[in-house]
Amino acid sequence: MQQPAPDRDALRTKLIVARLAMTDRLERAVQLQNMLRVWLVGRRETTIGAYWPIKGEFDPLPALYRWAEGAPDGIVRRIGLPVANRETGQLRFHVWYPGCPMEHDAYDIPKPKDTEEFAPEVLIVPCLGFGPGGVRLGYGGGFFDRTLAALRPRPVTAGVSFTHGFLPLLRPGPLDVQLDAMLTEDGLMWQRP
């Protein structure tokens, strides 16, 4: 007999509460920063899209800034943060750097103000939860899934989450786009060959 699919809204609430209650979240974040930096070593892409952390999410920006600063001579690496398009429900990525002018979007999340838009070659995707094979549980808005379905060429996607978010029975929904890699503070959980 097949087990019923878990209620995704209940899972979201449970995972947010658990993440915010972690007493060692800072230590876990430092470990995940290191894992992300190691994963980026040797990658040839020069543009990365990421996100502004909310609700206790892991903050990838310090690791990404170090990646950008460590570019070989003559190579310019760019980091972008999302700007939501309410009409399409998709994200566009605009250049971000420390001290960049910011403003709040319609969802009250900071976004770069008046910086150049670009298409990222790598996308660092926040995961509230994650399952086997690159399945991701987000907040339910579908922004990353719609964006990934529309971007051509499709960027390499790396999900980031704390290990508490692993859901072994999570399966993709009909509109879910599976990730290419999954990183936690414990290391690379899996990567598409």
KAFEN-V161705 format. One record per helix or strand of 3 or more residues. SS is the DSSP state (hx for helix, st for strand). FROM is the first residue (numbers start at 1). TO is the last residue. Records with the same first field share a line. If there is no record, write none. Layout:
SS = FROM-TO + FROM-TO
This chain:
hx = 8-21 + 25-40 + 61-69 + 132-134 + 143-150 + 163-165
st = 47-49 + 78-85 + 90-96 + 102-104 + 110-112 + 122-126 + 156-160 + 181-184 + 187-191
